[in-house]
Amino acid sequence: MNLLINEPPLQVLPTLATKIGLNNAIVVQQVHYWLRISNNIRDGQAWVYKSIDEWAEQFPFYSKRTVQRIIAELESKEILVVGNFNKLKFDRTKWYRIDYEKLENLCNGALRQNDIIEDDNLSLRNAPNCLNESRQNDVMDNDKMAVSEHDKMAVPITREYTENTTENTTDKKKSRKQVYDESSVHYQLAKLLYEKILADDPSFKEPNLQTWSDHIRLMMERDGRTAEQIEYLIEWSQNHTFWNSHILSTKKLREKATTLIKQIKAENEKKSAPIKYNNGRTEILPEWFNKRDQQEPQTTEQQNETIDFEVERQKILAKLEG
């Protein structure tokens, strides 16, 4: 029968469900599962990150809005601790870990040494019994393949950007039109360019960000641009007095990327080059010019003397003719 367990099950203990609610218990149990296999270590803690769409895929029986509400409630109760270790400043993907001490207090259960995960040297050692006893998905010893497949989904835009997101786009490429999640790196970069343009021109018509996202994908997959490079090109071009009126789409950004990079390099080299002065005629100032401020004040008689400029002019002409 299709309703029998032939896939990794989602499990939750009644004790946990009683303390924090069934929906909350299901979600926090799944977060605990991902934390146990997470390699994302920050501040001595294991963290897990996913976009809201990827979290929704974990719970197909919930709507996306319901998943958002449950996660928000767990955040407000401080059961889920929120972090941000993203590489790009526009990336708002949330990182999560569980406050096991707070959860333990809620469960009112003493830790039993035998229930502690032996191989875990991080904060997961403090996971309360109401989580550890379930040992989610461990009931299937041959479930390594399922774990790896699920792990592939835990890759929002915070991954290493030098790699192409082939695992995220393999299934999408099968369809004629690729749809980009709002949390994807392609969509976020497309949105960044739109927001920069909009800041200068509030009347700029909102583009099809899905189409714009596709050009970003092509820049990364075909042209070999990294997300950091594309972000820099967007920032630089939109702060440039010439290019900010010419780069008005991701398509144009892709077309002019090489030109932009050459100009950026040229300008940087010009800034770093030593200053060279043109060789020209050196004017030697007369001695009196440097001592003009040191001259003694004239007497009244000297000030009253009338200078005959014509006589002085004739003297100068005579010297030049001689």
Contacts in CASP RR format, 6 or more apart in sequence:
PFRMAT RR
TARGET T0000
AUTHOR 0000-0000-0000
METHOD contacts of the structure
MODEL  1
MNLLINEPPLQVLPTLATKIGLNNAIVVQQVHYWLRISNNIRDGQAWVYK
SIDEWAEQFPFYSKRTVQRIIAELESKEILVVGNFNKLKFDRTKWYRIDY
EKLENLCNGALRQNDIIEDDNLSLRNAPNCLNESRQNDVMDNDKMAVSEH
DKMAVPITREYTENTTENTTDKKKSRKQVYDESSVHYQLAKLLYEKILAD
DPSFKEPNLQTWSDHIRLMMERDGRTAEQIEYLIEWSQNHTFWNSHILST
KKLREKATTLIKQIKAENEKKSAPIKYNNGRTEILPEWFNKRDQQEPQTT
EQQNETIDFEVERQKILAKLEG
7 146 0 8 1.000
8 137 0 8 1.000
8 140 0 8 1.000
8 143 0 8 1.000
8 146 0 8 1.000
8 147 0 8 1.000
8 150 0 8 1.000
9 136 0 8 1.000
9 137 0 8 1.000
9 139 0 8 1.000
10 26 0 8 1.000
10 29 0 8 1.000
10 30 0 8 1.000
10 59 0 8 1.000
10 136 0 8 1.000
11 29 0 8 1.000
11 134 0 8 1.000
11 136 0 8 1.000
11 137 0 8 1.000
11 139 0 8 1.000
12 22 0 8 1.000
12 25 0 8 1.000
12 26 0 8 1.000
12 29 0 8 1.000
12 134 0 8 1.000
13 25 0 8 1.000
13 130 0 8 1.000
13 131 0 8 1.000
13 133 0 8 1.000
13 134 0 8 1.000
15 107 0 8 1.000
15 129 0 8 1.000
15 130 0 8 1.000
16 25 0 8 1.000
16 28 0 8 1.000
16 29 0 8 1.000
16 107 0 8 1.000
16 130 0 8 1.000
16 131 0 8 1.000
17 25 0 8 1.000
17 26 0 8 1.000
19 25 0 8 1.000
19 106 0 8 1.000
19 107 0 8 1.000
19 108 0 8 1.000
19 130 0 8 1.000
20 28 0 8 1.000
20 77 0 8 1.000
20 79 0 8 1.000
20 103 0 8 1.000
20 106 0 8 1.000
23 62 0 8 1.000
23 66 0 8 1.000
23 70 0 8 1.000
24 70 0 8 1.000
24 73 0 8 1.000
24 74 0 8 1.000
24 77 0 8 1.000
24 79 0 8 1.000
26 59 0 8 1.000
27 55 0 8 1.000
27 59 0 8 1.000
27 67 0 8 1.000
27 70 0 8 1.000
27 71 0 8 1.000
27 74 0 8 1.000
28 74 0 8 1.000
28 79 0 8 1.000
28 80 0 8 1.000
28 98 0 8 1.000
28 103 0 8 1.000
28 131 0 8 1.000
29 131 0 8 1.000
29 134 0 8 1.000
29 136 0 8 1.000
30 58 0 8 1.000
30 59 0 8 1.000
30 136 0 8 1.000
31 48 0 8 1.000
31 80 0 8 1.000
31 96 0 8 1.000
31 98 0 8 1.000
32 98 0 8 1.000
32 124 0 8 1.000
32 127 0 8 1.000
32 131 0 8 1.000
32 136 0 8 1.000
33 136 0 8 1.000
33 137 0 8 1.000
34 48 0 8 1.000
34 154 0 8 1.000
35 46 0 8 1.000
35 47 0 8 1.000
35 48 0 8 1.000
35 97 0 8 1.000
35 98 0 8 1.000
35 124 0 8 1.000
36 46 0 8 1.000
36 117 0 8 1.000
36 120 0 8 1.000
36 124 0 8 1.000
37 147 0 8 1.000
37 151 0 8 1.000
38 46 0 8 1.000
38 47 0 8 1.000
38 48 0 8 1.000
40 46 0 8 1.000
40 47 0 8 1.000
40 48 0 8 1.000
40 49 0 8 1.000
40 85 0 8 1.000
40 95 0 8 1.000
41 47 0 8 1.000
41 122 0 8 1.000
42 85 0 8 1.000
42 95 0 8 1.000
44 122 0 8 1.000
44 123 0 8 1.000
45 97 0 8 1.000
45 122 0 8 1.000
45 123 0 8 1.000
46 97 0 8 1.000
46 122 0 8 1.000
46 123 0 8 1.000
46 124 0 8 1.000
47 83 0 8 1.000
47 85 0 8 1.000
47 95 0 8 1.000
47 96 0 8 1.000
47 97 0 8 1.000
48 95 0 8 1.000
48 96 0 8 1.000
48 97 0 8 1.000
48 154 0 8 1.000
49 93 0 8 1.000
49 94 0 8 1.000
49 95 0 8 1.000
49 96 0 8 1.000
49 154 0 8 1.000
49 156 0 8 1.000
49 158 0 8 1.000
50 58 0 8 1.000
50 93 0 8 1.000
50 153 0 8 1.000
50 154 0 8 1.000
50 156 0 8 1.000
51 93 0 8 1.000
51 156 0 8 1.000
51 181 0 8 1.000
51 183 0 8 1.000
51 184 0 8 1.000
52 64 0 8 1.000
52 67 0 8 1.000
52 68 0 8 1.000
52 71 0 8 1.000
52 183 0 8 1.000
53 64 0 8 1.000
53 181 0 8 1.000
53 183 0 8 1.000
54 153 0 8 1.000
54 154 0 8 1.000
54 156 0 8 1.000
55 67 0 8 1.000
55 71 0 8 1.000
56 62 0 8 1.000
56 63 0 8 1.000
56 64 0 8 1.000
56 67 0 8 1.000
57 153 0 8 1.000
58 150 0 8 1.000
59 67 0 8 1.000
62 70 0 8 1.000
71 80 0 8 1.000
74 80 0 8 1.000
75 82 0 8 1.000
77 102 0 8 1.000
78 99 0 8 1.000
78 102 0 8 1.000
79 98 0 8 1.000
79 99 0 8 1.000
79 102 0 8 1.000
79 103 0 8 1.000
79 106 0 8 1.000
80 96 0 8 1.000
80 97 0 8 1.000
80 98 0 8 1.000
80 99 0 8 1.000
81 96 0 8 1.000
81 97 0 8 1.000
81 98 0 8 1.000
81 99 0 8 1.000
82 94 0 8 1.000
82 95 0 8 1.000
82 96 0 8 1.000
83 94 0 8 1.000
83 95 0 8 1.000
83 96 0 8 1.000
83 97 0 8 1.000
84 92 0 8 1.000
84 93 0 8 1.000
84 94 0 8 1.000
84 95 0 8 1.000
85 95 0 8 1.000
85 158 0 8 1.000
86 92 0 8 1.000
86 93 0 8 1.000
86 95 0 8 1.000
86 157 0 8 1.000
86 158 0 8 1.000
87 158 0 8 1.000
87 161 0 8 1.000
87 228 0 8 1.000
88 157 0 8 1.000
88 161 0 8 1.000
88 185 0 8 1.000
88 188 0 8 1.000
88 227 0 8 1.000
88 228 0 8 1.000
88 231 0 8 1.000
90 188 0 8 1.000
90 189 0 8 1.000
90 191 0 8 1.000
90 192 0 8 1.000
90 231 0 8 1.000
91 156 0 8 1.000
91 157 0 8 1.000
91 158 0 8 1.000
91 185 0 8 1.000
91 188 0 8 1.000
92 183 0 8 1.000
93 156 0 8 1.000
93 157 0 8 1.000
93 158 0 8 1.000
93 183 0 8 1.000
95 158 0 8 1.000
97 123 0 8 1.000
98 127 0 8 1.000
100 123 0 8 1.000
100 124 0 8 1.000
100 126 0 8 1.000
100 127 0 8 1.000
100 128 0 8 1.000
100 131 0 8 1.000
101 126 0 8 1.000
103 127 0 8 1.000
103 128 0 8 1.000
103 130 0 8 1.000
103 131 0 8 1.000
104 111 0 8 1.000
104 126 0 8 1.000
104 128 0 8 1.000
107 128 0 8 1.000
107 129 0 8 1.000
107 130 0 8 1.000
109 128 0 8 1.000
109 129 0 8 1.000
109 130 0 8 1.000
110 129 0 8 1.000
111 126 0 8 1.000
111 128 0 8 1.000
111 129 0 8 1.000
112 129 0 8 1.000
115 129 0 8 1.000
115 132 0 8 1.000
115 133 0 8 1.000
116 125 0 8 1.000
116 127 0 8 1.000
116 132 0 8 1.000
117 124 0 8 1.000
117 125 0 8 1.000
117 127 0 8 1.000
117 132 0 8 1.000
137 143 0 8 1.000
137 146 0 8 1.000
137 147 0 8 1.000
140 146 0 8 1.000
152 167 0 8 1.000
152 168 0 8 1.000
155 165 0 8 1.000
155 167 0 8 1.000
155 168 0 8 1.000
156 183 0 8 1.000
156 184 0 8 1.000
157 183 0 8 1.000
157 184 0 8 1.000
157 185 0 8 1.000
157 188 0 8 1.000
157 227 0 8 1.000
159 165 0 8 1.000
161 185 0 8 1.000
161 220 0 8 1.000
161 226 0 8 1.000
161 227 0 8 1.000
161 228 0 8 1.000
162 226 0 8 1.000
164 220 0 8 1.000
164 221 0 8 1.000
165 184 0 8 1.000
165 185 0 8 1.000
168 184 0 8 1.000
169 178 0 8 1.000
169 217 0 8 1.000
172 178 0 8 1.000
172 179 0 8 1.000
178 214 0 8 1.000
178 217 0 8 1.000
179 210 0 8 1.000
180 186 0 8 1.000
180 187 0 8 1.000
180 209 0 8 1.000
180 210 0 8 1.000
180 213 0 8 1.000
180 214 0 8 1.000
180 217 0 8 1.000
181 187 0 8 1.000
182 188 0 8 1.000
182 191 0 8 1.000
184 213 0 8 1.000
185 216 0 8 1.000
185 220 0 8 1.000
185 227 0 8 1.000
186 213 0 8 1.000
186 214 0 8 1.000
186 216 0 8 1.000
186 217 0 8 1.000
186 220 0 8 1.000
187 209 0 8 1.000
187 210 0 8 1.000
187 213 0 8 1.000
187 216 0 8 1.000
189 213 0 8 1.000
189 216 0 8 1.000
189 227 0 8 1.000
189 230 0 8 1.000
189 231 0 8 1.000
189 234 0 8 1.000
189 250 0 8 1.000
190 209 0 8 1.000
190 212 0 8 1.000
190 213 0 8 1.000
190 215 0 8 1.000
190 216 0 8 1.000
190 250 0 8 1.000
191 209 0 8 1.000
192 231 0 8 1.000
192 234 0 8 1.000
193 212 0 8 1.000
193 234 0 8 1.000
193 238 0 8 1.000
193 247 0 8 1.000
193 249 0 8 1.000
193 250 0 8 1.000
193 253 0 8 1.000
194 204 0 8 1.000
194 206 0 8 1.000
194 207 0 8 1.000
194 209 0 8 1.000
194 212 0 8 1.000
196 234 0 8 1.000
196 235 0 8 1.000
196 238 0 8 1.000
197 204 0 8 1.000
197 238 0 8 1.000
197 244 0 8 1.000
197 248 0 8 1.000
198 204 0 8 1.000
200 238 0 8 1.000
200 244 0 8 1.000
204 248 0 8 1.000
207 249 0 8 1.000
212 249 0 8 1.000
212 250 0 8 1.000
212 251 0 8 1.000
213 250 0 8 1.000
215 249 0 8 1.000
215 250 0 8 1.000
215 251 0 8 1.000
215 253 0 8 1.000
215 254 0 8 1.000
216 230 0 8 1.000
216 250 0 8 1.000
218 254 0 8 1.000
219 225 0 8 1.000
219 230 0 8 1.000
219 250 0 8 1.000
219 253 0 8 1.000
219 254 0 8 1.000
219 257 0 8 1.000
220 226 0 8 1.000
220 227 0 8 1.000
220 230 0 8 1.000
223 254 0 8 1.000
223 257 0 8 1.000
225 233 0 8 1.000
225 257 0 8 1.000
230 253 0 8 1.000
233 253 0 8 1.000
233 257 0 8 1.000
233 260 0 8 1.000
233 261 0 8 1.000
234 253 0 8 1.000
236 243 0 8 1.000
236 260 0 8 1.000
236 264 0 8 1.000
237 243 0 8 1.000
237 244 0 8 1.000
237 247 0 8 1.000
237 253 0 8 1.000
237 256 0 8 1.000
237 260 0 8 1.000
238 244 0 8 1.000
238 247 0 8 1.000
243 256 0 8 1.000
243 260 0 8 1.000
246 252 0 8 1.000
246 256 0 8 1.000
247 253 0 8 1.000
247 256 0 8 1.000
247 260 0 8 1.000
END
